[in-house]
Amino acid sequence: MEVVIRILQAIRRWGQRLGPYVLLELVMPGGTLFALLLFLYQSKKLSFGAAIPRAAMAMTRALVVNVRQGT
């Protein structure tokens, strides 16, 4: 019984961590790309420096502008 409880707790923690990304993918058109950019940004793997590709920078800026405008 303890094994089942541990498994369920692990699934719950996993769902809490990935839930916002999965929701973003399901709700928004092109959500997979936005979820990936958000994950990279939040995990500090995507920085706004010289190493970031211009396309990713433009997509991230567009996302931030759209979120601020409420669209």
mmCIF file of the N, C-alpha and C atoms, coordinates in Angstrom:
data_MODEL
# 
_entry.id   MODEL 
# 
loop_
_atom_site.group_PDB 
_atom_site.id 
_atom_site.type_symbol 
_atom_site.label_atom_id 
_atom_site.label_alt_id 
_atom_site.label_comp_id 
_atom_site.label_asym_id 
_atom_site.label_entity_id 
_atom_site.label_seq_id 
_atom_site.pdbx_PDB_ins_code 
_atom_site.Cartn_x 
_atom_site.Cartn_y 
_atom_site.Cartn_z 
_atom_site.occupancy 
_atom_site.B_iso_or_equiv 
_atom_site.pdbx_formal_charge 
_atom_site.auth_seq_id 
_atom_site.auth_comp_id 
_atom_site.auth_asym_id 
_atom_site.auth_atom_id 
_atom_site.pdbx_PDB_model_num 
ATOM 1   N N  . MET A 1 1  ? 0.825  -1.195 0.000   1.00 0.00 ? 1  MET A N  1 
ATOM 2   C CA . MET A 1 1  ? 0.000  0.000  0.000   1.00 0.00 ? 1  MET A CA 1 
ATOM 3   C C  . MET A 1 1  ? 0.871  1.262  0.000   1.00 0.00 ? 1  MET A C  1 
ATOM 4   N N  . GLU A 1 2  ? 1.997  1.212  0.708   1.00 0.00 ? 2  GLU A N  1 
ATOM 5   C CA . GLU A 1 2  ? 2.880  2.372  0.758   1.00 0.00 ? 2  GLU A CA 1 
ATOM 6   C C  . GLU A 1 2  ? 3.482  2.667  -0.608  1.00 0.00 ? 2  GLU A C  1 
ATOM 7   N N  . VAL A 1 3  ? 3.720  1.629  -1.368  1.00 0.00 ? 3  VAL A N  1 
ATOM 8   C CA . VAL A 1 3  ? 4.279  1.812  -2.706  1.00 0.00 ? 3  VAL A CA 1 
ATOM 9   C C  . VAL A 1 3  ? 3.284  2.562  -3.583  1.00 0.00 ? 3  VAL A C  1 
ATOM 10  N N  . VAL A 1 4  ? 2.025  2.216  -3.494  1.00 0.00 ? 4  VAL A N  1 
ATOM 11  C CA . VAL A 1 4  ? 0.990  2.881  -4.284  1.00 0.00 ? 4  VAL A CA 1 
ATOM 12  C C  . VAL A 1 4  ? 0.890  4.352  -3.894  1.00 0.00 ? 4  VAL A C  1 
ATOM 13  N N  . ILE A 1 5  ? 0.949  4.624  -2.613  1.00 0.00 ? 5  ILE A N  1 
ATOM 14  C CA . ILE A 1 5  ? 0.869  6.014  -2.136  1.00 0.00 ? 5  ILE A CA 1 
ATOM 15  C C  . ILE A 1 5  ? 2.067  6.818  -2.630  1.00 0.00 ? 5  ILE A C  1 
ATOM 16  N N  . ARG A 1 6  ? 3.255  6.218  -2.581  1.00 0.00 ? 6  ARG A N  1 
ATOM 17  C CA . ARG A 1 6  ? 4.446  6.920  -3.088  1.00 0.00 ? 6  ARG A CA 1 
ATOM 18  C C  . ARG A 1 6  ? 4.341  7.201  -4.577  1.00 0.00 ? 6  ARG A C  1 
ATOM 19  N N  . ILE A 1 7  ? 3.831  6.238  -5.324  1.00 0.00 ? 7  ILE A N  1 
ATOM 20  C CA . ILE A 1 7  ? 3.667  6.430  -6.770  1.00 0.00 ? 7  ILE A CA 1 
ATOM 21  C C  . ILE A 1 7  ? 2.671  7.548  -7.046  1.00 0.00 ? 7  ILE A C  1 
ATOM 22  N N  . LEU A 1 8  ? 1.554  7.541  -6.331  1.00 0.00 ? 8  LEU A N  1 
ATOM 23  C CA . LEU A 1 8  ? 0.550  8.594  -6.523  1.00 0.00 ? 8  LEU A CA 1 
ATOM 24  C C  . LEU A 1 8  ? 1.086  9.969  -6.136  1.00 0.00 ? 8  LEU A C  1 
ATOM 25  N N  . GLN A 1 9  ? 1.900  10.030 -5.088  1.00 0.00 ? 9  GLN A N  1 
ATOM 26  C CA . GLN A 1 9  ? 2.496  11.302 -4.702  1.00 0.00 ? 9  GLN A CA 1 
ATOM 27  C C  . GLN A 1 9  ? 3.488  11.789 -5.757  1.00 0.00 ? 9  GLN A C  1 
ATOM 28  N N  . ALA A 1 10 ? 4.241  10.874 -6.336  1.00 0.00 ? 10 ALA A N  1 
ATOM 29  C CA . ALA A 1 10 ? 5.181  11.251 -7.390  1.00 0.00 ? 10 ALA A CA 1 
ATOM 30  C C  . ALA A 1 10 ? 4.437  11.756 -8.620  1.00 0.00 ? 10 ALA A C  1 
ATOM 31  N N  . ILE A 1 11 ? 3.340  11.102 -8.974  1.00 0.00 ? 11 ILE A N  1 
ATOM 32  C CA . ILE A 1 11 ? 2.531  11.546 -10.122 1.00 0.00 ? 11 ILE A CA 1 
ATOM 33  C C  . ILE A 1 11 ? 1.939  12.927 -9.839  1.00 0.00 ? 11 ILE A C  1 
ATOM 34  N N  . ARG A 1 12 ? 1.496  13.148 -8.615  1.00 0.00 ? 12 ARG A N  1 
ATOM 35  C CA . ARG A 1 12 ? 0.934  14.455 -8.250  1.00 0.00 ? 12 ARG A CA 1 
ATOM 36  C C  . ARG A 1 12 ? 1.982  15.561 -8.363  1.00 0.00 ? 12 ARG A C  1 
ATOM 37  N N  . ARG A 1 13 ? 3.194  15.305 -7.852  1.00 0.00 ? 13 ARG A N  1 
ATOM 38  C CA . ARG A 1 13 ? 4.265  16.304 -7.954  1.00 0.00 ? 13 ARG A CA 1 
ATOM 39  C C  . ARG A 1 13 ? 4.618  16.574 -9.413  1.00 0.00 ? 13 ARG A C  1 
ATOM 40  N N  . TRP A 1 14 ? 4.679  15.524 -10.206 1.00 0.00 ? 14 TRP A N  1 
ATOM 41  C CA . TRP A 1 14 ? 4.984  15.651 -11.637 1.00 0.00 ? 14 TRP A CA 1 
ATOM 42  C C  . TRP A 1 14 ? 3.903  16.475 -12.337 1.00 0.00 ? 14 TRP A C  1 
ATOM 43  N N  . GLY A 1 15 ? 2.642  16.227 -12.006 1.00 0.00 ? 15 GLY A N  1 
ATOM 44  C CA . GLY A 1 15 ? 1.534  16.977 -12.591 1.00 0.00 ? 15 GLY A CA 1 
ATOM 45  C C  . GLY A 1 15 ? 1.542  18.443 -12.203 1.00 0.00 ? 15 GLY A C  1 
ATOM 46  N N  . GLN A 1 16 ? 1.909  18.733 -10.966 1.00 0.00 ? 16 GLN A N  1 
ATOM 47  C CA . GLN A 1 16 ? 1.977  20.122 -10.523 1.00 0.00 ? 16 GLN A CA 1 
ATOM 48  C C  . GLN A 1 16 ? 3.094  20.869 -11.236 1.00 0.00 ? 16 GLN A C  1 
ATOM 49  N N  . ARG A 1 17 ? 4.198  20.188 -11.504 1.00 0.00 ? 17 ARG A N  1 
ATOM 50  C CA . ARG A 1 17 ? 5.325  20.830 -12.175 1.00 0.00 ? 17 ARG A CA 1 
ATOM 51  C C  . ARG A 1 17 ? 5.049  21.048 -13.656 1.00 0.00 ? 17 ARG A C  1 
ATOM 52  N N  . LEU A 1 18 ? 4.440  20.076 -14.310 1.00 0.00 ? 18 LEU A N  1 
ATOM 53  C CA . LEU A 1 18 ? 4.238  20.151 -15.753 1.00 0.00 ? 18 LEU A CA 1 
ATOM 54  C C  . LEU A 1 18 ? 2.860  20.663 -16.159 1.00 0.00 ? 18 LEU A C  1 
ATOM 55  N N  . GLY A 1 19 ? 1.960  20.779 -15.222 1.00 0.00 ? 19 GLY A N  1 
ATOM 56  C CA . GLY A 1 19 ? 0.588  21.178 -15.518 1.00 0.00 ? 19 GLY A CA 1 
ATOM 57  C C  . GLY A 1 19 ? 0.462  22.469 -16.318 1.00 0.00 ? 19 GLY A C  1 
ATOM 58  N N  . PRO A 1 20 ? 1.121  23.553 -15.913 1.00 0.00 ? 20 PRO A N  1 
ATOM 59  C CA . PRO A 1 20 ? 0.984  24.800 -16.672 1.00 0.00 ? 20 PRO A CA 1 
ATOM 60  C C  . PRO A 1 20 ? 1.469  24.681 -18.119 1.00 0.00 ? 20 PRO A C  1 
ATOM 61  N N  . TYR A 1 21 ? 2.510  23.904 -18.330 1.00 0.00 ? 21 TYR A N  1 
ATOM 62  C CA . TYR A 1 21 ? 3.035  23.738 -19.689 1.00 0.00 ? 21 TYR A CA 1 
ATOM 63  C C  . TYR A 1 21 ? 2.070  22.928 -20.548 1.00 0.00 ? 21 TYR A C  1 
ATOM 64  N N  . VAL A 1 22 ? 1.491  21.884 -19.970 1.00 0.00 ? 22 VAL A N  1 
ATOM 65  C CA . VAL A 1 22 ? 0.529  21.060 -20.704 1.00 0.00 ? 22 VAL A CA 1 
ATOM 66  C C  . VAL A 1 22 ? -0.710 21.884 -21.022 1.00 0.00 ? 22 VAL A C  1 
ATOM 67  N N  . LEU A 1 23 ? -1.178 22.665 -20.075 1.00 0.00 ? 23 LEU A N  1 
ATOM 68  C CA . LEU A 1 23 ? -2.345 23.514 -20.303 1.00 0.00 ? 23 LEU A CA 1 
ATOM 69  C C  . LEU A 1 23 ? -2.083 24.529 -21.404 1.00 0.00 ? 23 LEU A C  1 
ATOM 70  N N  . LEU A 1 24 ? -0.911 25.123 -21.390 1.00 0.00 ? 24 LEU A N  1 
ATOM 71  C CA . LEU A 1 24 ? -0.532 26.089 -22.426 1.00 0.00 ? 24 LEU A CA 1 
ATOM 72  C C  . LEU A 1 24 ? -0.519 25.425 -23.797 1.00 0.00 ? 24 LEU A C  1 
ATOM 73  N N  . GLU A 1 25 ? -0.021 24.204 -23.873 1.00 0.00 ? 25 GLU A N  1 
ATOM 74  C CA . GLU A 1 25 ? 0.019  23.492 -25.141 1.00 0.00 ? 25 GLU A CA 1 
ATOM 75  C C  . GLU A 1 25 ? -1.377 23.188 -25.654 1.00 0.00 ? 25 GLU A C  1 
ATOM 76  N N  . LEU A 1 26 ? -2.281 22.850 -24.765 1.00 0.00 ? 26 LEU A N  1 
ATOM 77  C CA . LEU A 1 26 ? -3.626 22.464 -25.188 1.00 0.00 ? 26 LEU A CA 1 
ATOM 78  C C  . LEU A 1 26 ? -4.494 23.663 -25.570 1.00 0.00 ? 26 LEU A C  1 
ATOM 79  N N  . VAL A 1 27 ? -4.321 24.783 -24.882 1.00 0.00 ? 27 VAL A N  1 
ATOM 80  C CA . VAL A 1 27 ? -5.223 25.918 -25.058 1.00 0.00 ? 27 VAL A CA 1 
ATOM 81  C C  . VAL A 1 27 ? -4.804 26.835 -26.203 1.00 0.00 ? 27 VAL A C  1 
ATOM 82  N N  . MET A 1 28 ? -3.510 27.124 -26.325 1.00 0.00 ? 28 MET A N  1 
ATOM 83  C CA . MET A 1 28 ? -3.054 28.114 -27.298 1.00 0.00 ? 28 MET A CA 1 
ATOM 84  C C  . MET A 1 28 ? -2.673 27.478 -28.628 1.00 0.00 ? 28 MET A C  1 
ATOM 85  N N  . PRO A 1 29 ? -2.990 28.157 -29.733 1.00 0.00 ? 29 PRO A N  1 
ATOM 86  C CA . PRO A 1 29 ? -2.442 27.698 -31.011 1.00 0.00 ? 29 PRO A CA 1 
ATOM 87  C C  . PRO A 1 29 ? -0.933 27.928 -31.010 1.00 0.00 ? 29 PRO A C  1 
ATOM 88  N N  . GLY A 1 30 ? -0.188 26.940 -31.413 1.00 0.00 ? 30 GLY A N  1 
ATOM 89  C CA . GLY A 1 30 ? 1.265  27.042 -31.342 1.00 0.00 ? 30 GLY A CA 1 
ATOM 90  C C  . GLY A 1 30 ? 1.769  26.951 -29.917 1.00 0.00 ? 30 GLY A C  1 
ATOM 91  N N  . GLY A 1 31 ? 0.979  26.355 -29.049 1.00 0.00 ? 31 GLY A N  1 
ATOM 92  C CA . GLY A 1 31 ? 1.290  26.295 -27.631 1.00 0.00 ? 31 GLY A CA 1 
ATOM 93  C C  . GLY A 1 31 ? 2.542  25.520 -27.301 1.00 0.00 ? 31 GLY A C  1 
ATOM 94  N N  . THR A 1 32 ? 2.889  24.558 -28.142 1.00 0.00 ? 32 THR A N  1 
ATOM 95  C CA . THR A 1 32 ? 4.092  23.772 -27.880 1.00 0.00 ? 32 THR A CA 1 
ATOM 96  C C  . THR A 1 32 ? 5.326  24.659 -27.899 1.00 0.00 ? 32 THR A C  1 
ATOM 97  N N  . LEU A 1 33 ? 5.400  25.539 -28.878 1.00 0.00 ? 33 LEU A N  1 
ATOM 98  C CA . LEU A 1 33 ? 6.545  26.444 -28.972 1.00 0.00 ? 33 LEU A CA 1 
ATOM 99  C C  . LEU A 1 33 ? 6.572  27.403 -27.788 1.00 0.00 ? 33 LEU A C  1 
ATOM 100 N N  . PHE A 1 34 ? 5.413  27.954 -27.435 1.00 0.00 ? 34 PHE A N  1 
ATOM 101 C CA . PHE A 1 34 ? 5.360  28.870 -26.303 1.00 0.00 ? 34 PHE A CA 1 
ATOM 102 C C  . PHE A 1 34 ? 5.701  28.155 -24.996 1.00 0.00 ? 34 PHE A C  1 
ATOM 103 N N  . ALA A 1 35 ? 5.216  26.936 -24.825 1.00 0.00 ? 35 ALA A N  1 
ATOM 104 C CA . ALA A 1 35 ? 5.515  26.178 -23.612 1.00 0.00 ? 35 ALA A CA 1 
ATOM 105 C C  . ALA A 1 35 ? 7.007  25.891 -23.523 1.00 0.00 ? 35 ALA A C  1 
ATOM 106 N N  . LEU A 1 36 ? 7.620  25.554 -24.645 1.00 0.00 ? 36 LEU A N  1 
ATOM 107 C CA . LEU A 1 36 ? 9.057  25.298 -24.653 1.00 0.00 ? 36 LEU A CA 1 
ATOM 108 C C  . LEU A 1 36 ? 9.845  26.566 -24.327 1.00 0.00 ? 36 LEU A C  1 
ATOM 109 N N  . LEU A 1 37 ? 9.469  27.687 -24.925 1.00 0.00 ? 37 LEU A N  1 
ATOM 110 C CA . LEU A 1 37 ? 10.153 28.951 -24.626 1.00 0.00 ? 37 LEU A CA 1 
ATOM 111 C C  . LEU A 1 37 ? 9.975  29.348 -23.161 1.00 0.00 ? 37 LEU A C  1 
ATOM 112 N N  . LEU A 1 38 ? 8.771  29.158 -22.638 1.00 0.00 ? 38 LEU A N  1 
ATOM 113 C CA . LEU A 1 38 ? 8.522  29.483 -21.233 1.00 0.00 ? 38 LEU A CA 1 
ATOM 114 C C  . LEU A 1 38 ? 9.348  28.592 -20.314 1.00 0.00 ? 38 LEU A C  1 
ATOM 115 N N  . PHE A 1 39 ? 9.410  27.303 -20.621 1.00 0.00 ? 39 PHE A N  1 
ATOM 116 C CA . PHE A 1 39 ? 10.209 26.386 -19.812 1.00 0.00 ? 39 PHE A CA 1 
ATOM 117 C C  . PHE A 1 39 ? 11.680 26.782 -19.828 1.00 0.00 ? 39 PHE A C  1 
ATOM 118 N N  . LEU A 1 40 ? 12.202 27.066 -21.013 1.00 0.00 ? 40 LEU A N  1 
ATOM 119 C CA . LEU A 1 40 ? 13.613 27.452 -21.110 1.00 0.00 ? 40 LEU A CA 1 
ATOM 120 C C  . LEU A 1 40 ? 13.887 28.757 -20.391 1.00 0.00 ? 40 LEU A C  1 
ATOM 121 N N  . TYR A 1 41 ? 12.963 29.711 -20.504 1.00 0.00 ? 41 TYR A N  1 
ATOM 122 C CA . TYR A 1 41 ? 13.136 31.003 -19.837 1.00 0.00 ? 41 TYR A CA 1 
ATOM 123 C C  . TYR A 1 41 ? 13.112 30.836 -18.318 1.00 0.00 ? 41 TYR A C  1 
ATOM 124 N N  . GLN A 1 42 ? 12.150 30.062 -17.818 1.00 0.00 ? 42 GLN A N  1 
ATOM 125 C CA . GLN A 1 42 ? 12.024 29.895 -16.377 1.00 0.00 ? 42 GLN A CA 1 
ATOM 126 C C  . GLN A 1 42 ? 13.140 29.053 -15.782 1.00 0.00 ? 42 GLN A C  1 
ATOM 127 N N  . SER A 1 43 ? 13.719 28.161 -16.566 1.00 0.00 ? 43 SER A N  1 
ATOM 128 C CA . SER A 1 43 ? 14.804 27.336 -16.040 1.00 0.00 ? 43 SER A CA 1 
ATOM 129 C C  . SER A 1 43 ? 16.168 27.993 -16.256 1.00 0.00 ? 43 SER A C  1 
ATOM 130 N N  . LYS A 1 44 ? 16.162 29.245 -16.675 1.00 0.00 ? 44 LYS A N  1 
ATOM 131 C CA . LYS A 1 44 ? 17.377 30.051 -16.864 1.00 0.00 ? 44 LYS A CA 1 
ATOM 132 C C  . LYS A 1 44 ? 18.293 29.505 -17.956 1.00 0.00 ? 44 LYS A C  1 
ATOM 133 N N  . LYS A 1 45 ? 17.766 28.648 -18.819 1.00 0.00 ? 45 LYS A N  1 
ATOM 134 C CA . LYS A 1 45 ? 18.563 28.142 -19.928 1.00 0.00 ? 45 LYS A CA 1 
ATOM 135 C C  . LYS A 1 45 ? 18.449 29.058 -21.144 1.00 0.00 ? 45 LYS A C  1 
ATOM 136 N N  . LEU A 1 46 ? 17.457 29.935 -21.134 1.00 0.00 ? 46 LEU A N  1 
ATOM 137 C CA . LEU A 1 46 ? 17.270 30.885 -22.215 1.00 0.00 ? 46 LEU A CA 1 
ATOM 138 C C  . LEU A 1 46 ? 17.543 32.269 -21.643 1.00 0.00 ? 46 LEU A C  1 
ATOM 139 N N  . SER A 1 47 ? 18.621 32.879 -22.075 1.00 0.00 ? 47 SER A N  1 
ATOM 140 C CA . SER A 1 47 ? 18.960 34.199 -21.559 1.00 0.00 ? 47 SER A CA 1 
ATOM 141 C C  . SER A 1 47 ? 18.890 35.205 -22.703 1.00 0.00 ? 47 SER A C  1 
ATOM 142 N N  . PHE A 1 48 ? 18.718 36.445 -22.360 1.00 0.00 ? 48 PHE A N  1 
ATOM 143 C CA . PHE A 1 48 ? 18.633 37.490 -23.359 1.00 0.00 ? 48 PHE A CA 1 
ATOM 144 C C  . PHE A 1 48 ? 20.018 38.060 -23.610 1.00 0.00 ? 48 PHE A C  1 
ATOM 145 N N  . GLY A 1 49 ? 20.897 37.249 -24.139 1.00 0.00 ? 49 GLY A N  1 
ATOM 146 C CA . GLY A 1 49 ? 22.260 37.678 -24.413 1.00 0.00 ? 49 GLY A CA 1 
ATOM 147 C C  . GLY A 1 49 ? 22.578 37.528 -25.885 1.00 0.00 ? 49 GLY A C  1 
ATOM 148 N N  . ALA A 1 50 ? 23.840 37.639 -26.213 1.00 0.00 ? 50 ALA A N  1 
ATOM 149 C CA . ALA A 1 50 ? 24.275 37.559 -27.602 1.00 0.00 ? 50 ALA A CA 1 
ATOM 150 C C  . ALA A 1 50 ? 24.148 36.139 -28.156 1.00 0.00 ? 50 ALA A C  1 
ATOM 151 N N  . ALA A 1 51 ? 24.098 35.138 -27.300 1.00 0.00 ? 51 ALA A N  1 
ATOM 152 C CA . ALA A 1 51 ? 24.074 33.756 -27.770 1.00 0.00 ? 51 ALA A CA 1 
ATOM 153 C C  . ALA A 1 51 ? 22.687 33.312 -28.233 1.00 0.00 ? 51 ALA A C  1 
ATOM 154 N N  . ILE A 1 52 ? 21.660 34.056 -27.881 1.00 0.00 ? 52 ILE A N  1 
ATOM 155 C CA . ILE A 1 52 ? 20.301 33.632 -28.232 1.00 0.00 ? 52 ILE A CA 1 
ATOM 156 C C  . ILE A 1 52 ? 20.036 33.903 -29.716 1.00 0.00 ? 52 ILE A C  1 
ATOM 157 N N  . PRO A 1 53 ? 19.474 32.955 -30.411 1.00 0.00 ? 53 PRO A N  1 
ATOM 158 C CA . PRO A 1 53 ? 19.153 33.185 -31.825 1.00 0.00 ? 53 PRO A CA 1 
ATOM 159 C C  . PRO A 1 53 ? 18.104 34.289 -31.985 1.00 0.00 ? 53 PRO A C  1 
ATOM 160 N N  . ARG A 1 54 ? 18.199 34.999 -33.075 1.00 0.00 ? 54 ARG A N  1 
ATOM 161 C CA . ARG A 1 54 ? 17.285 36.131 -33.284 1.00 0.00 ? 54 ARG A CA 1 
ATOM 162 C C  . ARG A 1 54 ? 15.830 35.698 -33.387 1.00 0.00 ? 54 ARG A C  1 
ATOM 163 N N  . ALA A 1 55 ? 15.586 34.552 -33.971 1.00 0.00 ? 55 ALA A N  1 
ATOM 164 C CA . ALA A 1 55 ? 14.201 34.083 -34.110 1.00 0.00 ? 55 ALA A CA 1 
ATOM 165 C C  . ALA A 1 55 ? 13.576 33.828 -32.739 1.00 0.00 ? 55 ALA A C  1 
ATOM 166 N N  . ALA A 1 56 ? 14.303 33.177 -31.855 1.00 0.00 ? 56 ALA A N  1 
ATOM 167 C CA . ALA A 1 56 ? 13.772 32.907 -30.516 1.00 0.00 ? 56 ALA A CA 1 
ATOM 168 C C  . ALA A 1 56 ? 13.555 34.207 -29.757 1.00 0.00 ? 56 ALA A C  1 
ATOM 169 N N  . MET A 1 57 ? 14.459 35.158 -29.937 1.00 0.00 ? 57 MET A N  1 
ATOM 170 C CA . MET A 1 57 ? 14.316 36.459 -29.282 1.00 0.00 ? 57 MET A CA 1 
ATOM 171 C C  . MET A 1 57 ? 13.061 37.179 -29.783 1.00 0.00 ? 57 MET A C  1 
ATOM 172 N N  . ALA A 1 58 ? 12.835 37.155 -31.088 1.00 0.00 ? 58 ALA A N  1 
ATOM 173 C CA . ALA A 1 58 ? 11.657 37.813 -31.658 1.00 0.00 ? 58 ALA A CA 1 
ATOM 174 C C  . ALA A 1 58 ? 10.369 37.149 -31.178 1.00 0.00 ? 58 ALA A C  1 
ATOM 175 N N  . MET A 1 59 ? 10.361 35.818 -31.123 1.00 0.00 ? 59 MET A N  1 
ATOM 176 C CA . MET A 1 59 ? 9.170  35.098 -30.659 1.00 0.00 ? 59 MET A CA 1 
ATOM 177 C C  . MET A 1 59 ? 8.885  35.407 -29.189 1.00 0.00 ? 59 MET A C  1 
ATOM 178 N N  . THR A 1 60 ? 9.931  35.461 -28.376 1.00 0.00 ? 60 THR A N  1 
ATOM 179 C CA . THR A 1 60 ? 9.749  35.752 -26.961 1.00 0.00 ? 60 THR A CA 1 
ATOM 180 C C  . THR A 1 60 ? 9.245  37.179 -26.768 1.00 0.00 ? 60 THR A C  1 
ATOM 181 N N  . ARG A 1 61 ? 9.800  38.120 -27.518 1.00 0.00 ? 61 ARG A N  1 
ATOM 182 C CA . ARG A 1 61 ? 9.315  39.512 -27.432 1.00 0.00 ? 61 ARG A CA 1 
ATOM 183 C C  . ARG A 1 61 ? 7.856  39.608 -27.847 1.00 0.00 ? 61 ARG A C  1 
ATOM 184 N N  . ALA A 1 62 ? 7.477  38.936 -28.929 1.00 0.00 ? 62 ALA A N  1 
ATOM 185 C CA . ALA A 1 62 ? 6.096  38.971 -29.399 1.00 0.00 ? 62 ALA A CA 1 
ATOM 186 C C  . ALA A 1 62 ? 5.158  38.392 -28.336 1.00 0.00 ? 62 ALA A C  1 
ATOM 187 N N  . LEU A 1 63 ? 5.570  37.313 -27.699 1.00 0.00 ? 63 LEU A N  1 
ATOM 188 C CA . LEU A 1 63 ? 4.763  36.709 -26.655 1.00 0.00 ? 63 LEU A CA 1 
ATOM 189 C C  . LEU A 1 63 ? 4.577  37.666 -25.491 1.00 0.00 ? 63 LEU A C  1 
ATOM 190 N N  . VAL A 1 64 ? 5.651  38.327 -25.055 1.00 0.00 ? 64 VAL A N  1 
ATOM 191 C CA . VAL A 1 64 ? 5.572  39.253 -23.938 1.00 0.00 ? 64 VAL A CA 1 
ATOM 192 C C  . VAL A 1 64 ? 4.673  40.429 -24.292 1.00 0.00 ? 64 VAL A C  1 
ATOM 193 N N  . VAL A 1 65 ? 4.797  40.958 -25.483 1.00 0.00 ? 65 VAL A N  1 
ATOM 194 C CA . VAL A 1 65 ? 3.961  42.086 -25.922 1.00 0.00 ? 65 VAL A CA 1 
ATOM 195 C C  . VAL A 1 65 ? 2.496  41.674 -25.940 1.00 0.00 ? 65 VAL A C  1 
ATOM 196 N N  . ASN A 1 66 ? 2.206  40.495 -26.475 1.00 0.00 ? 66 ASN A N  1 
ATOM 197 C CA . ASN A 1 66 ? 0.814  40.022 -26.541 1.00 0.00 ? 66 ASN A CA 1 
ATOM 198 C C  . ASN A 1 66 ? 0.241  39.789 -25.164 1.00 0.00 ? 66 ASN A C  1 
ATOM 199 N N  . VAL A 1 67 ? 1.030  39.267 -24.247 1.00 0.00 ? 67 VAL A N  1 
ATOM 200 C CA . VAL A 1 67 ? 0.547  39.023 -22.877 1.00 0.00 ? 67 VAL A CA 1 
ATOM 201 C C  . VAL A 1 67 ? 0.272  40.343 -22.189 1.00 0.00 ? 67 VAL A C  1 
ATOM 202 N N  . ARG A 1 68 ? 1.139  41.307 -22.388 1.00 0.00 ? 68 ARG A N  1 
ATOM 203 C CA . ARG A 1 68 ? 0.924  42.625 -21.741 1.00 0.00 ? 68 ARG A CA 1 
ATOM 204 C C  . ARG A 1 68 ? -0.306 43.335 -22.305 1.00 0.00 ? 68 ARG A C  1 
ATOM 205 N N  . GLN A 1 69 ? -0.600 43.141 -23.584 1.00 0.00 ? 69 GLN A N  1 
ATOM 206 C CA . GLN A 1 69 ? -1.762 43.765 -24.204 1.00 0.00 ? 69 GLN A CA 1 
ATOM 207 C C  . GLN A 1 69 ? -3.049 43.005 -23.879 1.00 0.00 ? 69 GLN A C  1 
ATOM 208 N N  . GLY A 1 70 ? -2.908 41.814 -23.368 1.00 0.00 ? 70 GLY A N  1 
ATOM 209 C CA . GLY A 1 70 ? -4.088 41.039 -22.999 1.00 0.00 ? 70 GLY A CA 1 
ATOM 210 C C  . GLY A 1 70 ? -4.735 40.322 -24.169 1.00 0.00 ? 70 GLY A C  1 
ATOM 211 N N  . THR A 1 71 ? -3.971 40.090 -25.240 1.00 0.00 ? 71 THR A N  1 
ATOM 212 C CA . THR A 1 71 ? -4.554 39.391 -26.382 1.00 0.00 ? 71 THR A CA 1 
ATOM 213 C C  . THR A 1 71 ? -4.158 37.950 -26.391 1.00 0.00 ? 71 THR A C  1 
# 
